[in-house]
Amino acid sequence: MKRFSLLSNRAGLAFMTPAGILVALFVIAPFFWVIFVSFTNRTLLGRTALEPEFVGLANYIALFNPVGFFQRGQFGFSLILTTQFVLISALIGQALLGMLLAWLLQSVPKTVKSLTETVVIAAWILPEVVIGFAWFAFLDYDNGTLNGILTSLGLPPGDWLLQQPFWVIVIFNTWRGAAFSMMLFNSAFASIPPSYFQAADVAGASSWQKFRDIGLPLIRGHVVTDLILITMWTFNTFTPFLLTNGGPSYRTELLSIYTYRVAFRDFDFGKGAAVGVIVMLVNLAFALVYLWVARRRHKGAA
């Protein structure tokens, strides 16, 4: 009688089958369903909710219609706003702030390093609803902590969520997302042999010179990985909705919020699915770039 081994192909297939079924039901099937719906006029209410009609590329043509493309509340405006949000919040804010914190932590006492890591990581692991409520309370015009501090210093308070909503969500997302970049770069700097920096200290190199000539060149692959990942996450983030609800006057309506409004507030599932397909294509492009970079790093290490 043939013995059953846990290392056999049959055993591996048996263990992977439940996971494969879940992925097929909750990832692959919805993926193709969204693509199908994007070519229909399906809605949540009315006749087309039960009997949707095939409309071809009508939903995509409506999204890219040059008439009103750049107006607030339209797909083009949200696309440009999301691009600006990603460039400022992710590429400039999270990456630079995370790298700066990681570099500074290399030369501070261990107690200070541990405390800083704990505080920064707390912003990353806390639930989004809790973070959103805390920031809303911090920025509230009447009873907010920030305006309370400004008033005590003799400075005029500000209605930040109404006057500067875009910069509010940029700073909020930068503050929340910098933790990942800091952790990644902290590990990258820690992997550099200490003798490199010791030799630079003997030569009288400054902190900036050590960062420019030793640290940055040796973590270049980690920088690319970090930029790709935080770009994907920032492009798809929905957390700013908790602060501004996409307003005022669509001034903070990112693509994720625009998709939610079109599909679940305007009940236009077909158009919302078309936006979802475009977002998935953008994410696919980011994923392909990430895999390409990871493959190059693997070949370089080999």
Buried (B, 14 or more C-beta within 10 A) or exposed (E): EEEEEEEEEEEEEEEEEEEEEEEEEEEEEEEEEBBBBBBBBBBBEEEBEEEBEEBEEBBBEBBEEEEEBEEEBBBBBBBEBBEEBBBBBBBEBBBEBBBBBBBBBBEEEEEEBEEBBEEBBEBBEEEEEEBBEEBBEBBBBEEBEBBBEBEEEEEEBBBBBBEBBBEBBBBBBBBBBBBBBBBBBBEBBEEBEEEBBEEBEEEEBEBEEBBEEBBBEBBEBBBBBBBBBBBBBBBBBEBBBBBBBBBEEBBBBBBBBBBBBBBEEEBBBBBBBBBBBBBBEBBEEBEEBBEEBBEEBEEEEE
